Each structure stands twice: as C-alpha cells, then as structure tokens.
C-alpha cells in the first residue's frame, strides 16, 4: 500500500465531491469527527441569514413567519429518516444527557413494579452519571445495576425496568447487536433505551426494524451540527401515550400559548419538549441534516469501513513494533466509524500528532481515537496520518515535557 494507491481510491470515491461541502483547514488531517464534526460550508451563510434577517429584521415575528416554532419537530422528522424511525417519533430538544434523564425517569415511572436500570460498566460515563443521579433523586427501591458487557443477556429478568446501552462504544468503537439485545430485553418485559451518539451518521440504524422503544443522540459528532448542538430523542409511536416527561415545560404543553395554570401534556412526541428551543443552534444543525439526507447512507458506511480497514492495515505494517495496539474490532462490520489504538503514553502521542496536523483525540487511560467521517475523510488522509504517527513514535517526539501537562479537553 502506497500513497499513490490511496490517491487513486480518492479519485474513484463516489462521495469525493461531498468533501467540498465542508470547511477544512489547509494542512490539517481531521480525524475527530466522532467528537466534533466539521463545519458544513452552508452553515455560515444560513446563520448570517437567520441572525441578520430572521432575528434582525423579523424579530419575534419569525417564530411564525420563519417557522421557528416548528423547528424541533421538523428537524426531528428529518433525523428520523437517518435512524429508521417514522415521522412524529423523533424530536430535537435539550442535550443528550437531559433527554436521557427524561426517558429513564419515565421508563421507571410507567413500570412501578420494576426497580432496576440495567447497563454495562463500559457505557459512556455521562450515561452512568445521569442514571446514578436519577436513582439518588428517586431513592426507595430503585437501583442502577452495572454489569460487564458479556453478562448483559444473562442479567435480564423481570425486575429490570429499562436496559440502557450505547450502540457504538465510545472508546473501542465496538457495535452492540441492537436487534438481538432489544429482543432479549423485551422478552422479559423491559424497555430498551439506546444512545445513538456514535451511531447516527456513522453506521446504518433502523430503530423501527429493531423494534426499539426509546433512544437519544447528539447532533454535534457525525451529524456536524456544531459544538454543543441540540440533541434528539426517539419514542416509539406505541409508547408515546404513556411516556410523558418529568420536565413539564411550556413547550410540551398541549396549548403553550393558552398559559393555563395546570400542565396538560401535548400529544405525541411534542410532549418531550420543555423550554424554548435554541433556534440558532437548531437551525445550524438543520443545515447539516439536510446535507446528510442527500447522501447514500449505505455508501457512507461502505467508505467508513474501508477507511478503518486501511488505517488498521497501515498501522499493522508500519507501527507494529512501536508500542501501539489496535483496540477496536478488526472486523469492519463490528465497529463504528472509528479505530482506537492503545499506547502507554497515549495522551502525549496524541498531543504530538495534533502539533503535526493530525487531529484525533485521547480517552483515558491509554486510548488514541481516530474517527473517519465518510463525508470528508480521504484515503490519502489515512495514509498520511499513519505516516506521521510512525514518525512521532520512532522519533519519540511525544516525549517533550510540555506534552505531560493535560489540557482541559483531551
């Protein structure tokens, strides 16, 4: 495998032109779309329009005239098309953590005879924290049961109210069997809640085909909605009458502008809203979702798998004796759109790489993560990134004293 071969792959890539839809700094190889997606080129002019015209000139009239009030449901319906859901099953609101709290609380409320949230120890830490906080708030007989990944199915029983899992593991990129685990939990009457934050825009998701009950996800990773972009949540149609929201804000009221003193939840997915939607960030997200809807998701998945395979092959060929170990599944169908490596000095190695124009990220204790967004990552980017990784390792460039000091964000 050489650089010219990778350039030939790029020339044949059906998605090559989509890269032009993004703002990418010259000289930077960006392999961190699994943490913050790149900026779509149309986001800036759209924001200029929203701020200058819709807010600047339209003022409060734009809630009606520019259809701001419809944005959570409208964008939710668009995201539904990316994750195998029906119109009216997804809404854009709040953050992933807040949405997770809402759905976990309701999963416990609607099953008062069940007392356990079941999850795995390697779940994304904030999901664990949210569940821990909810259990502390509720007290009583409720508890969080945390088990190892291999023990998930054998830990299911009639006491479990909800199985909470992240579809693609944030550290290793390993993919859970959504359909199989959902069916296994539902056999015992438990609800199933999936976190799709590393899935949407990375791997094909079909919530309805897997008969998923509940799901949450973020908008700022592979979906390219921008830093802190609004999140989304999914509630299957058949559950929407029972699942309300513990955050009964005015936007979730059936008639928010009637200003009634008592709360009456709206019908359908709208009851999951709480406060006023953050219009600027929500409309930035919509630009990126509209771009995604023009892309063949199966082709994007095929490319991301190929990029990951290429990365692993090059690491094996050029870095196998330099202290790095592949921490992701080697079989492409079993991993998301990332490959993780282990190195005892992982943080310092990543700092050195970033200073050489290859941007990935680090996760404790020793994981270097490299994300491959099929919309803008090239095969030659993978080749050049691994070459620079080898240079950092062979020269021990990571051993500079300043790299020992941890930055606030890793």
N, C-alpha and C positions, 0 to 999 in steps of 0.2 A: 504494500500500500504506500503510495507516494502522493505528494501534493497535487500533481497534475491529474491523477486519477480522481481525487476529491473535487477538483475544479470541473472535471467532466461530469461528475454526478450533479453538480450545481447547474450546469448547463442543461441537463435533462430533467431537472426537477419541475414538476407541474406547478408547484407552489412558489417558484422562484420570484415571480413578479410581486407576490404579496409582501415581500420584504420592503418594497418601495413604499408601502403604506405606513411605514414606521419611521420615526426619528431615531437614528442610531449614530452615536458619536463616531467620528472618524478615528480609526486606530484602536477601537475598543472591541473586544470579543465578549459579548454579553451572554453569559450562561447562568443567569439568575432569574429568569422569567418565572421560575417556580416560587419565587419570593416576592418579586415586584415586576410585573410585565412592562415591556417597553411602551413608549408613548406613541399612540396612533397619530399619523400626520394630520388627520382631520379633527383631532380633539381641540387643538388651539383655535382654529377659526370658528369652531362650534362654540367654544367658551367665550370667544370675543363677541359672537352674536348674542349669546344668552345674557352676558353681562351688559354689553353696550345697548342692545336693542330691547330684549325682553325684560330685563330688570331696569336698565337705564331709562328707556322710554315708556315701556309698557307698565312698569311699576306693578302695583298689586293686581292690575287688570290681567296680567299674564297668567295668573292661576287659572283663569278661564280661557283667555284669548290664545295663549301659547300652550294650553293643555298641560300645565304643570301638575294640576291636581290628579291627572290620570297617569302620571309617570310611573308610580310604583307598580300598578297592575299592568300597564302597557309593556314596561321593560321586563316584568316578571313573565309575561306571556312569551316574550322573545327568548328569555333564558330557558323557559320550559322546552322550547324546540331543540335546545342543545343538550338537554339532560333526560329526554324521553318522558316528558310529562305533558299533560293536557293543558290547554288554555284554562285559566282560573285555578290552577293548582300551585302556582309559584307567585310570590310577591317579593319585591325588593324593599328591604327595610332594615334599619339598625345595623349592628355589626354581627359577625358570626357568633361571637360569644353571647350577645344579648338574645339572638334568635335561638341559640342552643338552650339557654336558660328557660326561655318561654316554652319551648316544646318539651323539655324534660319535665318541667313543672306540671304541664298538662297531662303528660303521659302517666305521671303518678296520680294526679287528681282523678282521672277518669277510671282508674283501676285501684280503688281504695283497699281492695283485699290483697293487693300485691305491694311489696315494700322495697324491692331492690332495683337499683340501676346496675346493670352488668356491663363491664368494659374491660379492656386489656391494659396491662401495665405500660405498654409501649405506645399507647394512644397519645395524640398531641397534647402536651401538658396543659394548655389552657382549657381543653375539653375536660380534663380531670379536675382542674381547679373549679370550673363552673359547677360541675356535678358535686364536688365537695362543699362548695358554698351553699348550694341548694339544700343539701342534706342537713347542713348545720342550721339553716334557716327553718326547715320543717321540723327537725327534731323527731321525737316519738320513735316509731318503729322503723322509719326509713333508713336505708343504708346504701352505701356505694360498695359494690363487690368488684374488686380489681383482680383479674387473673392473668395468667400468661396466655399468649396467642394460641398455643397448642391446646389449651384447655377450654376454649370458648364453647364449643358444642356440648361437651360433657358437663358444663356448668349451668346449662339451661334447665329450668324446671318451672313449676307453676308459681313460684314466689317472685319471679323476675317480671317487673313491670315493663322495662324497656331495655333493649340491647343497644348500646351506643358505641359505634365504631367509626373510624376514619377509613374511607375506602382505599386511598393510597397513602401508605405510611410516609410521614413527613421526613424521616431520617433515611430509611433504606429505599423508599420508592416501591416497596412490595405491595401488590394489589390483593385485596381481600376478594373472596368469591361472594359477591353481593347477592346473587340469586340464591346460592346454596345456604348461606348463613341467615338470610331473611326467612327462607322457608323453614329452616331448623328452629328459629326462634318462634315463628308464628305457630308452629306445631304445638307449642306449649302455651299459646295464647298471649305471648309477649308482643309488644310493639317493637319496631326496629327503627332506629334513627341513625342515618348515615351523614357523616361530614364529607362533603364533596370538594373541599377547598383545594386539594391537589388533584382533583379529577376533572372537573369541567374545563374544557379547553385542552386537556392533556390526554384523556382516554375516553372512548365512547361510553356513555352512561345511558341506560334505559330504565328509569325508575318504574314506569308502569309495567314493563315486561317482567321485572323482578318483583313486582307487587310490593314495593316499598311503602311503608306507612308515612315516614317523616324524613326530612332531610334539610340540611343547612349548607351554605357555602359562601365563600368570599368572592369579591369582584375584582381584586387587585393583583392576582397572580396571573395565571394563563389567560384570564379574560381581559387583562390590560385596561382595567377601569381607572387606574391611578392610585397613588398612595392613600390608604385608608378608605378606598371606595366602599360604597354601601354593599351590604351582604344581601343574601336572599334566603328564603325558606320555602319548603315544599310541604304541603299537607295533602295526602290523597283525598280525592273527592268524597269517598265514603266516610271519611273521618271528620270532615270539616264541620259538621253539625255538633260534634262532641268536643272538638279541640277549640277552645276559645283562646284566651291569652291572660296571663296573670298581670300583664301591664295594660290595663284597660284605659288606654288614652283616647283622646277625642277622635283621632283619625280612624280608630277601629270601631267607633260608634256607628250605628245604622243611619243616623242623621246628624253628622257632626255640627252642622250649622243651625240646627234647631236649638242648641245649647240647653238641652234638658238637664235637670239636676241628677237624674239617675242614668246609669250606664245601661245601654241596650246594645249588645254586640251586633255588628253588621253580619250579613250572611256571607257564606263562602270564605275565601282566603283573605278578604279585606279585613276581617276581624283581627288579623295578626298585626295590623298597623298599630302604632301608638302615638308618637308625636308627629309634628310636621316633617315631611320628607326633606332631606338636604338637596335641594334642587340642583345646585351647581355640580356637585359630585355625582349626582344621579344621572344627569344628562351627559356628563363626561363618560360615564360607564356605558350609556346607550350607544355612543359613537362606536365603542369597541365591540359591543354585542352585534351591532349592525354589520360590522366588518366580518365578524365570525360567521354570521348567517350566510355570507357569500362564499364561504369556504366549504369544501367537501371534507367533512369530519373524518371519514374513513381514510382519505388520502393524507390528512394531517397526522392521523395515528400511524399510518404506514411509515411516514417520513420520520416521526419521532422515534419509532422503534429502530429504524435504520441508523439514525444518528447515535442512539445509545449503543447499538451493536458496534458501530465504527469506533466510538470512544473506548469501549472495553477492549476491542481488538488492538488498538494502538497503545493503550496502557499496558496490555499484556506483552506486546512486542518490544516496547521501549523503556518501560519503567518497572518491570517485574522484579528487578534486583535492587530497587531503590527505596524499599520500606513502605510502599503503598500496597493496599489490598482492596479489591473490589468488594464493597459492602452491599451492593444491590443484587437482586436476582440476575443471573446471567441470561436466562431465557426471557426474551423481549416481552412475550405475552404476559409475564408475571410481574412486570414492573411498569411504573408510570413513565412520565416523560423526564426522568432524571436518572443519573447514575451517581452513586455516592462511593467515595473512596475513604479508606481509613489510613491514618498516618499518626504516629505518636506525637508529632509536632504539627498536627493538622491546622491549628489556628495560625501559626506562624507561616506555614507553607501557603495558606490562602492569602495572607497579607502580602507575601512576596509576589504571588501571582497577580493580585489586583494591581500592584505597583507596576507590573509588566503588561497591563492592559487586558488581562483575562479576569473577568468578574464572575465569581461564583460566591458561595458563602460557606460558613462553618457552623456546625452544630455539635455541642458538647456530647461526649468528651473528646472525640477524635475524628469526626466526620467532615469531609470536604464534599459539598454538594454541587453538582453541575446540572443545571436544568436546560432542556432542549425544547424551546418553543418552535414548533414546526413552521410557524408563520414567518419567522425572521432569522432563524439559525441556519447557517450554511454548512455544508460538509467540510468546506475548507476551514471554517471557523473551528471545527472539532480537531482537524489535523493540526492547525497552528496552536491551539490551546494545549494539546498534549505535548507538542514540541517544547513549548515554554514551560510546561510542568516538568519535563525532563531536565531542562536547563536549571530550573530552580533547585531541583533535587540533587543533581550532580554537582553543582557549584556550592551547595549548601547556602544559597542566598537567603534562605529563610532564617538563618542564624544571626541576623542583625539584631542588636539589643532592643531597638525600638519595637520590633515585632513581638516582643514578650509582653508588652503593655496592651491589655484588652481594651478595645474601643467599646463604647456603649452598645452599639449594634454590631453583631457579628455575622 
